[in-house]
């Protein structure tokens, strides 16, 4: 909750904006880009804003989120999560990353 407190919004926005600008600066000046590349532009900056460099130092983080999210809608519609063991594996890995950030005091936003 500390990382998302209203008085932290400006710091969060600054970190996210910087990260998105850096990400988009790597795109070619013309041509096309896969929409997924644009969508993922916010993944690491948003996590960095809330948890410091924890996820920047975990290159597999995006894959873990995709693995967790791949069948999430099915679970929310009532299918047992036990039918999707890959979700549990990814959840455990992501929770470990969050715990590491918390234990290291990286869970508060700048500002």
Secondary structure, 3 states (H helix, E strand, C coil): CHHHCHHHHHHHHHHHHHHHHHHHHCCCCCCCCCHHHHHHHHHHHHHHHHHHHHCCCCCCHHHHHHHHHCCHHHHHCCCCHHHCHHHHHHHHHHHHHHHHHHHCCCCCCCC
